[in-house]
Amino acid sequence: MDIYQVFNLSFRIIIFYKKTLFIELRIFFFEAVNEYYKSFKNFCNLFSAIFPLSSTNFMTTDFWQTLLITFELAGITTLILFLVGIPIAFLLSETTAKWKPILETLISMPLVLPPTVLGFYLLLLLSPSNGLGKWLEQTFDIRLVFSFAGLVMGSVLYSLPFMIHPLQAGFEKIPRSYSEVAYTLGKSKWETLLKVLLPNMRPALLTGIVLTFAHTVGEFGVVLMLGGNIPGQTRVASIAIYDEVEGLNYATANQYALVLFLFSFVVLMIVYV
């Protein structure tokens, strides 16, 4: 057998195995698609059983409006804390000043402070009959109590540690040599932050964003104290569940609760995966 015949035989063997492998992959692909289709179909059947299309509770405008306000509040809060949290976390990771423990303590207070306590003091502070609230209303015609803007302010303060802590940990894990090399090359602190540090701490950024968003969705005490329960304005899903249970509307409460349960599961999956 000459070299040409050996090459030809080898080529045929390779083509045969490629075809076999392609067939096996195609079978595996279709089997996987079929399994995912069955799982999706079962999920749809379960979803339809819990949320029947004929259910007036599920299809009401109030249900969707409440969820929209909930996720809108979480999105705005997360965006504000992301923009504010990066410089604060960077400062805390770099400084060794004596006031650092004080600032870290203040930022971490919402982790151990009952949310109703924070909501109560914010209610007093922003009330139109008191100093800051009265000044805002008389000067800028702004009333934060029982308004969506007030919910945003309370949520930003209450979710602050859920953004700051992951970002600070991310900054502290980056070797200091990265910053030193960047400074040696003439980069400013701002350029070093944007072009060197942030690209190397993407998991911390994702964790901070996801945890802040999820925590804001689940808020109860602060939003209840500061925003009340005004449908279409300050009524969020966590308050709606409590309100529906008080009214013995367990079916509607279950719908709200299941949406939040599934959302929480997906959020945690994103973090761990």
C-alpha positions, -999 to +999 in steps of 0.1 A: +000+000+000+016+033-011+014+066+006-015+078-016-037+048-006-028+053+031-038+090+028-070+081+010-080+055+035-072+079+064-093+105+048-123+081+043-120+071+080-120+107+091-151+115+069-169+084+083-162+094+119-172+130+112-205+118+097-211+095+127-203+123+151-226+147+133-254+122+134-249+116+171-248+153+178-279+159+158-298+131+177-286+146+210-296+181+199-331+170+189-335+149+221-324+179+242-348+202+224-376+177+229-368+175+266-367+213+269-400+215+250-416+190+274-403+209+304-415+242+290-449+227+282-452+214+318-442+248+331-468+265+309-495+241+322-485+248+358-485+285+351-519+283+334-532+264+364-521+290+389-528+320+366-558+309+345-566+332+316-601+336+329-588+349+362-599+385+365-575+391+393-545+382+372-555+402+342-565+434+360-546+466+352-539+470+390-519+437+391-496+447+362-494+483+374-482+471+408-455+449+393-445+477+370-441+501+399-421+475+418-396+468+390-394+505+381-385+513+416-359+486+417-344+496+384-341+533+393-327+525+427-301+501+412-290+527+386-286+555+412-267+532+436-245+519+408-234+554+399-230+565+435-217+533+448-186+530+426-168+561+438-178+554+474-166+518+473-134+529+455-128+555+482-133+530+510-110+505+494-082+531+490-084+552+521-069+545+555-084+576+572-097+575+608-132+582+596-134+551+574-149+528+602-175+555+609-186+557+572-186+519+569-208+516+600-233+541+586-234+523+553-239+490+570-266+501+593-296+490+571-283+454+574-292+453+611-316+482+615-353+473+613-366+489+581-395+504+599-370+524+620-354+539+589-388+545+574-401+562+605-372+587+607-373+594+570-411+600+574-403+626+602-375+641+582-394+646+550-427+654+564-441+688+551-446+699+587-409+695+596-376+711+586-363+695+555-397+684+541-412+718+547-382+736+530-384+713+500-421+720+496-419+757+501-388+762+480-391+737+452-427+725+455-415+690+461-433+666+485-414+633+490-438+617+516-463+593+500-448+597+465-427+576+442-398+600+445-399+594+483-399+556+477-367+560+455-350+580+482-358+555+509-349+525+488-315+541+479-307+545+516-319+511+526-302+492+497-269+511+500-249+483+516-260+457+490-242+477+464-213+491+483-201+459+500-197+438+468-180+467+450-157+474+479-148+437+481-142+437+443-118+467+445-099+452+474-093+419+456-076+436+427-038+436+432-025+470+441+002+466+415-025+472+388-031+507+400+006+514+406+015+504+370-013+526+357-002+556+377+034+550+365+022+551+329+006+585+336-030+575+340-052+595+363-072+580+391-104+583+370-088+566+340-074+539+362-108+533+377-126+531+344-100+514+322-081+492+347-101+484+378-137+481+367-130+457+338-112+434+363-141+432+388-171+423+366-183+396+390-185+421+418-203+446+396-229+419+386-233+408+422-239+444+434-264+451+406-284+418+411-285+420+449-295+456+449-323+451+424-336+419+442-334+435+476-354+466+464-381+444+449-385+427+483-386+459+505-416+463+528-411+484+559-394+514+544-418+517+514-448+512+536-438+539+561-426+564+535-449+557+506-480+541+520-502+520+499-515+542+471-526+521+440-509+532+408-484+555+427-466+538+457-482+504+459-455+477+453-458+439+452-446+432+487-472+456+501-499+442+477-493+407+491-499+420+527-529+440+516-545+411+497-540+387+526-556+412+550-586+412+526-586+374+525-579+375+487-555+345+489-556+338+451-544+373+442-518+372+470-506+339+457-501+353+422-480+382+435-460+359+458-453+334+430-441+361+406-417+373+433-407+337+442-398+329+406-380+362+402-359+356+433-350+321+421-338+335+387-318+363+404-300+338+426-293+316+397-277+345+379-254+351+409-244+315+414-240+306+377 
